[in-house]
Amino acid sequence: MTTQPPTAELADLAEGLGHENVRTLVRTFLRDFPQSLLELASGDRRTQHRQAHSLKSNTRLIGMHELSARLALLEDRLAEEHGGDLTAPELAAIEAEFAAVAAVLREFARE
């Protein structure tokens, strides 16, 4: 039996691309997210902005709306010359939101 995509966005992608291709996409997302988060945490402001943008887009594609919205706010703030910096509590919240959905994504991706 095929595990159904856990979000409407992934279900839509699976209709067009096929379940196995979407599983590959999810596996790539799960593999790359921690590294992107490290770059977000340790990069200069330009790198942080780029990573926030990339993570926002990728989480939106996967269907992680709350995390995507959080990253969009961060991206906007980092785009401003005098916007606030990324804080440790923000980073922890991003990590926690990712962890909360990663298990469901792994089950779908069969990791």
DSSP file (Angstrom, degrees, kcal/mol; ACC not computed):
  #  RESIDUE AA STRUCTURE BP1 BP2  ACC     N-H-->O    O-->H-N    N-H-->O    O-->H-N    TCO  KAPPA ALPHA  PHI   PSI    X-CA   Y-CA   Z-CA
    1    1 A M              0   0    0      0, 0.0     2,-0.4     0, 0.0     0, 0.0   0.000 360.0 360.0 360.0 137.9    0.0    0.0    0.0
    2    2 A T        -     0   0    0      1,-0.0     2,-0.4     0, 0.0   106,-0.1  -0.681 360.0-124.8 -84.5 129.0    1.3    3.5   -0.9
    3    3 A T        -     0   0    0     -2,-0.4    -1,-0.0   105,-0.2     0, 0.0  -0.593  31.9-123.2 -70.6 129.4    1.6    6.0    1.9
    4    4 A Q        -     0   0    0     -2,-0.4    -1,-0.1     1,-0.1     7,-0.1  -0.437  31.0 -92.8 -75.4 147.9   -0.4    9.0    1.0
    5    5 A P        -     0   0    0      0, 0.0    -1,-0.1     0, 0.0     6,-0.1  -0.338  31.1-136.7 -57.6 138.7    1.3   12.4    0.9
    6    6 A P  S    S+     0   0    0      0, 0.0     2,-0.3     0, 0.0    99,-0.1   0.579  81.4  44.9 -80.0  -8.9    0.8   14.2    4.2
    7    7 A T  S  > S-     0   0    0      1,-0.1     4,-2.2    55,-0.1     5,-0.1  -0.931  80.3-121.4-131.9 158.0    0.0   17.6    2.8
    8    8 A A  H  > S+     0   0    0     -2,-0.3     4,-2.5     1,-0.2     5,-0.2   0.869 114.0  56.4 -62.3 -36.8   -2.3   18.9    0.0
    9    9 A E  H  > S+     0   0    0      1,-0.2     4,-2.2     2,-0.2    -1,-0.2   0.920 109.0  44.7 -62.8 -44.3    0.8   20.4   -1.7
   10   10 A L  H  > S+     0   0    0     52,-0.5     4,-2.6     2,-0.2    -1,-0.2   0.864 111.3  54.2 -68.4 -35.2    2.6   17.1   -1.8
   11   11 A A  H  X S+     0   0    0     -4,-2.2     4,-1.8     2,-0.2    -2,-0.2   0.919 108.9  48.6 -63.6 -42.5   -0.6   15.4   -3.0
   12   12 A D  H  X S+     0   0    0     -4,-2.5     4,-1.4     1,-0.2    -2,-0.2   0.921 112.7  48.0 -62.7 -43.7   -0.9   17.8   -5.9
   13   13 A L  H  X S+     0   0    0     -4,-2.2     4,-3.6     1,-0.2     5,-0.5   0.907 108.7  54.4 -62.4 -41.1    2.8   17.3   -6.8
   14   14 A A  H  X S+     0   0    0     -4,-2.6     4,-1.8     1,-0.2    -1,-0.2   0.852 103.1  57.1 -63.3 -34.4    2.3   13.5   -6.7
   15   15 A E  H  < S+     0   0    0     -4,-1.8    -1,-0.2     1,-0.2    -2,-0.2   0.903 119.1  30.4 -62.1 -39.9   -0.5   13.8   -9.1
   16   16 A G  H  < S+     0   0    0     -4,-1.4    -2,-0.2    -3,-0.2    -1,-0.2   0.852 134.3  27.1 -87.7 -37.2    1.7   15.5  -11.7
   17   17 A L  H  < S-     0   0    0     -4,-3.6     4,-0.3    -5,-0.2    -3,-0.2   0.632 108.9-109.3-103.0 -16.9    5.1   14.0  -10.9
   18   18 A G     X  -     0   0    0     -4,-1.8     4,-1.9    -5,-0.5     5,-0.2   0.077  28.7 -89.1  95.0 148.1    4.3   10.7   -9.4
   19   19 A H  H  > S+     0   0    0      1,-0.2     4,-2.5     2,-0.2     5,-0.2   0.887 123.0  52.8 -59.5 -42.9    4.6    9.4   -5.8
   20   20 A E  H  > S+     0   0    0      1,-0.2     4,-2.0     2,-0.2    -1,-0.2   0.895 108.7  49.2 -66.8 -38.2    8.1    8.2   -6.2
   21   21 A N  H  > S+     0   0    0     -4,-0.3     4,-2.1     2,-0.2    -1,-0.2   0.886 112.2  48.8 -65.7 -37.6    9.4   11.5   -7.5
   22   22 A V  H  X S+     0   0    0     -4,-1.9     4,-2.5     2,-0.2    -2,-0.2   0.872 107.9  54.6 -70.7 -35.7    7.7   13.4   -4.7
   23   23 A R  H  X S+     0   0    0     -4,-2.5     4,-2.7     2,-0.2    -2,-0.2   0.913 108.1  50.1 -60.5 -41.3    9.2   11.0   -2.2
   24   24 A T  H  X S+     0   0    0     -4,-2.0     4,-2.4     2,-0.2    -2,-0.2   0.917 109.5  51.0 -62.7 -43.0   12.6   11.8   -3.7
   25   25 A L  H  X S+     0   0    0     -4,-2.1     4,-2.4     1,-0.2    -2,-0.2   0.919 111.7  47.2 -58.8 -45.3   11.9   15.5   -3.3
   26   26 A V  H  X S+     0   0    0     -4,-2.5     4,-2.8     2,-0.2    -2,-0.2   0.901 110.2  52.1 -66.3 -41.2   10.9   15.0    0.3
   27   27 A R  H  X S+     0   0    0     -4,-2.7     4,-2.2     2,-0.2    -1,-0.2   0.914 110.6  48.7 -60.6 -41.6   14.0   13.0    1.0
   28   28 A T  H  X S+     0   0    0     -4,-2.4     4,-2.7     2,-0.2     5,-0.2   0.926 111.4  49.8 -63.5 -44.6   16.1   15.7   -0.5
   29   29 A F  H  X S+     0   0    0     -4,-2.4     4,-2.4     1,-0.2    -2,-0.2   0.936 112.0  47.7 -58.3 -48.2   14.3   18.3    1.6
   30   30 A L  H  < S+     0   0    0     -4,-2.8    -1,-0.2     1,-0.2    -2,-0.2   0.866 115.0  46.1 -63.2 -36.9   14.8   16.3    4.8
   31   31 A R  H  < S+     0   0    0     -4,-2.2     4,-0.5    -5,-0.2    -1,-0.2   0.903 118.9  39.8 -71.1 -42.0   18.5   15.8    4.0
   32   32 A D  H  X S+     0   0    0     -4,-2.7     4,-2.5    -5,-0.2     5,-0.2   0.751  96.2  77.7 -84.0 -25.5   19.2   19.4    3.1
   33   33 A F  H  X S+     0   0    0     -4,-2.4     4,-2.5    -5,-0.2     5,-0.2   0.911  92.8  50.4 -56.3 -48.7   17.1   21.3    5.7
   34   34 A P  H  > S+     0   0    0      0, 0.0     4,-1.9     0, 0.0    -1,-0.2   0.897 112.5  47.4 -59.2 -39.4   19.6   20.8    8.6
   35   35 A Q  H  > S+     0   0    0     -4,-0.5     4,-2.1    -3,-0.2    -2,-0.2   0.911 111.9  50.0 -66.7 -41.8   22.5   22.0    6.6
   36   36 A S  H  X S+     0   0    0     -4,-2.5     4,-2.3     1,-0.2    -1,-0.2   0.878 109.0  53.0 -63.4 -36.7   20.5   25.0    5.4
   37   37 A L  H  X S+     0   0    0     -4,-2.5     4,-2.4    -5,-0.2    -1,-0.2   0.886 107.0  51.7 -65.9 -38.6   19.6   25.8    9.0
   38   38 A L  H  X S+     0   0    0     -4,-1.9     4,-2.2     2,-0.2    -2,-0.2   0.915 110.8  47.9 -62.1 -42.5   23.3   25.7   10.0
   39   39 A E  H  X S+     0   0    0     -4,-2.1     4,-1.8     1,-0.2    -2,-0.2   0.873 110.7  51.8 -66.5 -36.9   24.0   28.2    7.2
   40   40 A L  H  < S+     0   0    0     -4,-2.3    -2,-0.2     1,-0.2    -1,-0.2   0.918 113.8  44.4 -62.3 -43.2   21.1   30.3    8.3
   41   41 A A  H  < S+     0   0    0     -4,-2.4    -2,-0.2     1,-0.2    -1,-0.2   0.827 124.7  30.2 -72.1 -32.9   22.4   30.3   11.9
   42   42 A S  H  < S+     0   0    0     -4,-2.2    -1,-0.2    -5,-0.2    -2,-0.2   0.536  96.8  98.7-110.0  -7.0   26.1   30.9   11.1
   43   43 A G  S  < S-     0   0    0     -4,-1.8     2,-0.0    -5,-0.2    -3,-0.0  -0.219  76.4 -98.3 -80.3 169.3   26.1   33.0    8.0
   44   44 A D     >  -     0   0    0      1,-0.1     4,-2.9     4,-0.0     5,-0.2  -0.237  52.5 -88.0 -72.4 175.2   26.5   36.7    7.5
   45   45 A R  H  > S+     0   0    0      1,-0.2     4,-2.5     2,-0.2     5,-0.2   0.869 129.1  51.1 -58.6 -40.3   23.3   38.8    7.0
   46   46 A R  H  > S+     0   0    0      2,-0.2     4,-2.3     1,-0.2    -1,-0.2   0.924 112.9  45.7 -63.7 -44.2   23.3   38.3    3.2
   47   47 A T  H  > S+     0   0    0      2,-0.2     4,-2.8     1,-0.2     5,-0.2   0.906 112.1  51.9 -64.5 -42.0   23.7   34.5    3.6
   48   48 A Q  H  X S+     0   0    0     -4,-2.9     4,-2.8     2,-0.2    -2,-0.2   0.912 109.8  49.2 -61.2 -42.3   21.0   34.4    6.3
   49   49 A H  H  X S+     0   0    0     -4,-2.5     4,-2.4    -5,-0.2    -2,-0.2   0.935 112.3  47.8 -62.4 -46.0   18.6   36.3    4.0
   50   50 A R  H  X S+     0   0    0     -4,-2.3     4,-2.4     1,-0.2    -2,-0.2   0.908 114.2  46.6 -61.5 -43.2   19.3   33.9    1.1
   51   51 A Q  H  X S+     0   0    0     -4,-2.8     4,-3.1     2,-0.2     5,-0.3   0.901 110.5  52.2 -67.8 -40.7   18.8   30.9    3.4
   52   52 A A  H  X S+     0   0    0     -4,-2.8     4,-2.4    -5,-0.2    -2,-0.2   0.918 111.8  47.8 -60.6 -42.0   15.6   32.3    4.9
   53   53 A H  H  X S+     0   0    0     -4,-2.4     4,-2.4    -5,-0.2    -2,-0.2   0.940 114.3  45.5 -62.8 -47.9   14.3   32.8    1.3
   54   54 A S  H  X S+     0   0    0     -4,-2.4     4,-2.6     1,-0.2     5,-0.2   0.926 114.8  46.7 -63.0 -46.4   15.2   29.3    0.2
   55   55 A L  H  X S+     0   0    0     -4,-3.1     4,-2.8     2,-0.2     5,-0.3   0.892 111.0  53.3 -64.5 -39.1   13.9   27.6    3.3
   56   56 A K  H  X S+     0   0    0     -4,-2.4     4,-2.0    -5,-0.3    -2,-0.2   0.944 112.1  44.5 -58.9 -48.4   10.6   29.7    3.1
   57   57 A S  H  X S+     0   0    0     -4,-2.4     4,-2.2     1,-0.2    -2,-0.2   0.913 115.0  47.6 -64.7 -43.2   10.1   28.6   -0.5
   58   58 A N  H  X S+     0   0    0     -4,-2.6     4,-1.9     1,-0.2    -1,-0.2   0.896 112.1  48.5 -67.8 -40.3   11.0   24.9    0.2
   59   59 A T  H  X>S+     0   0    0     -4,-2.8     5,-3.1     2,-0.2     4,-1.3   0.860 111.0  51.6 -69.2 -32.5    8.7   24.7    3.2
   60   60 A R  H  <5S+     0   0    0     -4,-2.0     3,-0.2    -5,-0.3    -2,-0.2   0.924 108.5  51.5 -66.1 -43.6    5.9   26.3    1.3
   61   61 A L  H  <5S+     0   0    0     -4,-2.2    -2,-0.2     1,-0.2    -1,-0.2   0.881 111.4  47.4 -59.1 -39.6    6.4   23.7   -1.5
   62   62 A I  H  <5S-     0   0    0     -4,-1.9   -52,-0.5    -5,-0.1    -1,-0.2   0.752 120.2-109.6 -74.7 -25.0    6.2   20.9    1.0
   63   63 A G  T  <5S+     0   0    0     -4,-1.3     2,-1.3    -3,-0.2    -3,-0.2   0.663  70.9 140.7 101.8  20.9    3.1   22.4    2.7
   64   64 A M     >< +     0   0    0     -5,-3.1     4,-2.5     1,-0.2     5,-0.2  -0.653  21.8 169.9 -94.1  77.6    4.6   23.5    6.0
   65   65 A H  H  >  +     0   0    0     -2,-1.3     4,-2.5     1,-0.2    -1,-0.2   0.870  68.3  49.0 -64.9 -43.5    2.6   26.7    6.1
   66   66 A E  H  > S+     0   0    0      2,-0.2     4,-2.2     1,-0.2    -1,-0.2   0.931 115.3  44.5 -64.2 -44.4    3.4   27.9    9.7
   67   67 A L  H  > S+     0   0    0      2,-0.2     4,-2.4     1,-0.2    -2,-0.2   0.900 112.4  52.3 -67.0 -39.9    7.1   27.4    9.2
   68   68 A S  H  X S+     0   0    0     -4,-2.5     4,-2.1     1,-0.2    -2,-0.2   0.908 109.8  49.2 -61.4 -42.0    7.0   29.0    5.8
   69   69 A A  H  X S+     0   0    0     -4,-2.5     4,-2.0     2,-0.2    -2,-0.2   0.908 110.3  50.6 -64.6 -42.0    5.2   32.1    7.3
   70   70 A R  H  X S+     0   0    0     -4,-2.2     4,-1.9     1,-0.2    -2,-0.2   0.917 112.5  46.9 -60.9 -43.7    7.8   32.3   10.1
   71   71 A L  H  X S+     0   0    0     -4,-2.4     4,-3.0     1,-0.2    -1,-0.2   0.833 107.5  56.8 -69.5 -32.6   10.6   32.2    7.6
   72   72 A A  H  X S+     0   0    0     -4,-2.1     4,-2.5     2,-0.2    -1,-0.2   0.915 107.7  48.0 -63.9 -42.7    8.9   34.8    5.4
   73   73 A L  H  X S+     0   0    0     -4,-2.0     4,-2.2     2,-0.2    -2,-0.2   0.919 113.4  47.7 -62.9 -42.9    8.9   37.2    8.3
   74   74 A L  H  X S+     0   0    0     -4,-1.9     4,-2.8     2,-0.2    -2,-0.2   0.927 110.5  51.8 -63.2 -44.9   12.5   36.5    9.0
   75   75 A E  H  X S+     0   0    0     -4,-3.0     4,-1.4     1,-0.2    -2,-0.2   0.928 110.3  48.6 -57.7 -46.7   13.4   36.9    5.3
   76   76 A D  H  X S+     0   0    0     -4,-2.5     4,-0.8     1,-0.2     3,-0.3   0.914 112.6  48.1 -61.3 -43.3   11.6   40.3    5.2
   77   77 A R  H >< S+     0   0    0     -4,-2.2     3,-0.8     1,-0.2     6,-0.3   0.904 110.5  50.7 -64.9 -41.4   13.4   41.5    8.4
   78   78 A L  H 3< S+     0   0    0     -4,-2.8    -1,-0.2     1,-0.2    -2,-0.2   0.733 102.9  61.8 -70.0 -20.9   16.8   40.4    7.1
   79   79 A A  H 3< S+     0   0    0     -4,-1.4     2,-0.3    -3,-0.3    -1,-0.2   0.750  88.5  85.7 -74.4 -23.6   16.2   42.2    3.9
   80   80 A E  S X< S-     0   0    0     -4,-0.8     3,-1.4    -3,-0.8     0, 0.0  -0.621  80.9-135.6 -81.2 135.1   16.0   45.5    5.8
   81   81 A E  T 3  S+     0   0    0     -2,-0.3    -1,-0.1     1,-0.3    -4,-0.0   0.864 106.5  29.6 -57.8 -38.0   19.3   47.2    6.5
   82   82 A H  T 3  S+     0   0    0     -3,-0.0    -1,-0.3     2,-0.0     3,-0.1   0.100  92.0 129.2-111.4  21.6   18.4   47.9   10.1
   83   83 A G    <   -     0   0    0     -3,-1.4    -6,-0.1    -6,-0.3    -5,-0.0  -0.351  68.4 -87.5 -70.7 158.3   16.1   44.9   10.6
   84   84 A G        -     0   0    0      1,-0.1    -1,-0.1    -2,-0.0    -4,-0.1  -0.225  43.3-111.7 -66.6 156.3   16.7   42.8   13.6
   85   85 A D        -     0   0    0      1,-0.1     2,-0.2    -3,-0.1    -1,-0.1  -0.367  40.5 -83.3 -81.4 164.1   19.1   39.9   13.6
   86   86 A L        -     0   0    0    -46,-0.1     2,-0.3    -2,-0.1    -1,-0.1  -0.510  51.6-147.4 -64.0 132.4   18.2   36.2   13.8
   87   87 A T     >  -     0   0    0     -2,-0.2     4,-2.3     1,-0.1     5,-0.2  -0.704  20.7-117.3-106.0 158.7   17.7   35.3   17.5
   88   88 A A  H  > S+     0   0    0     -2,-0.3     4,-2.5     1,-0.2     5,-0.2   0.900 116.0  52.3 -59.6 -42.8   18.5   32.1   19.3
   89   89 A P  H  > S+     0   0    0      0, 0.0     4,-2.2     0, 0.0    -1,-0.2   0.891 109.1  50.4 -62.3 -36.7   14.8   31.6   20.3
   90   90 A E  H  > S+     0   0    0      2,-0.2     4,-2.4     1,-0.2    -2,-0.2   0.935 111.0  48.4 -63.1 -45.5   13.8   32.1   16.6
   91   91 A L  H  X S+     0   0    0     -4,-2.3     4,-2.5     1,-0.2    -1,-0.2   0.911 111.3  50.4 -61.4 -42.7   16.3   29.5   15.5
   92   92 A A  H  X S+     0   0    0     -4,-2.5     4,-2.5     1,-0.2    -1,-0.2   0.886 109.7  51.1 -63.0 -39.0   15.0   27.1   18.2
   93   93 A A  H  X S+     0   0    0     -4,-2.2     4,-2.5     2,-0.2    -2,-0.2   0.894 109.7  49.7 -66.2 -39.7   11.4   27.6   17.1
   94   94 A I  H  X S+     0   0    0     -4,-2.4     4,-2.3     2,-0.2    -2,-0.2   0.936 112.3  47.7 -62.8 -46.5   12.3   26.9   13.4
   95   95 A E  H  X S+     0   0    0     -4,-2.5     4,-2.6     1,-0.2    -2,-0.2   0.909 112.2  49.7 -60.5 -42.9   14.1   23.7   14.5
   96   96 A A  H  X S+     0   0    0     -4,-2.5     4,-2.1     2,-0.2    -2,-0.2   0.902 110.3  49.2 -65.3 -42.0   11.2   22.7   16.7
   97   97 A E  H  X S+     0   0    0     -4,-2.5     4,-1.1     2,-0.2    -1,-0.2   0.905 112.6  48.4 -64.8 -40.3    8.6   23.2   13.9
   98   98 A F  H >X S+     0   0    0     -4,-2.3     4,-2.0     1,-0.2     3,-0.8   0.945 111.4  49.7 -62.4 -47.9   10.8   21.2   11.5
   99   99 A A  H 3X S+     0   0    0     -4,-2.6     4,-0.8     1,-0.2    -2,-0.2   0.854 104.2  60.5 -60.3 -35.2   11.2   18.4   14.0
  100  100 A A  H 3< S+     0   0    0     -4,-2.1    -1,-0.2     1,-0.2     4,-0.2   0.816 117.7  28.0 -64.8 -30.6    7.4   18.3   14.6
  101  101 A V  H <X S+     0   0    0     -4,-1.1     4,-2.2    -3,-0.8     3,-0.3   0.594  99.5  84.5-105.9 -13.3    6.7   17.5   11.0
  102  102 A A  H  X S+     0   0    0     -4,-2.0     4,-3.0     1,-0.2     5,-0.2   0.865  86.9  56.1 -60.3 -37.3    9.8   15.7    9.9
  103  103 A A  H  X S+     0   0    0     -4,-0.8     4,-2.1     2,-0.2    -1,-0.2   0.912 108.9  46.5 -62.8 -41.6    8.6   12.3   11.3
  104  104 A V  H  > S+     0   0    0     -3,-0.3     4,-2.0    -4,-0.2    -1,-0.2   0.904 113.7  48.7 -66.1 -41.5    5.5   12.5    9.1
  105  105 A L  H  X S+     0   0    0     -4,-2.2     4,-2.7     1,-0.2    -2,-0.2   0.903 110.1  51.7 -65.4 -40.3    7.5   13.5    6.1
  106  106 A R  H  X>S+     0   0    0     -4,-3.0     5,-2.4     2,-0.2     4,-1.0   0.894 107.5  52.7 -63.2 -39.5   10.0   10.6    6.8
  107  107 A E  H  <5S+     0   0    0     -4,-2.1     3,-0.4     2,-0.2    -1,-0.2   0.933 112.3  45.0 -61.6 -45.0    7.2    8.1    7.0
  108  108 A F  H  <5S+     0   0    0     -4,-2.0    -2,-0.2     1,-0.2    -1,-0.2   0.912 116.8  44.9 -63.0 -42.4    5.9    9.3    3.6
  109  109 A A  H  <5S-     0   0    0     -4,-2.7    -1,-0.2    -5,-0.2    -2,-0.2   0.560 109.4-126.9 -79.6  -7.5    9.4    9.3    2.1
  110  110 A R  T  <5       0   0    0     -4,-1.0    -3,-0.2    -3,-0.4    -4,-0.1   0.913 360.0 360.0  60.7  46.3   10.1    5.9    3.7
  111  111 A E      <       0   0    0     -5,-2.4    -4,-0.2    -6,-0.1    -1,-0.1   0.426 360.0 360.0 -90.1 360.0   13.2    7.0    5.4
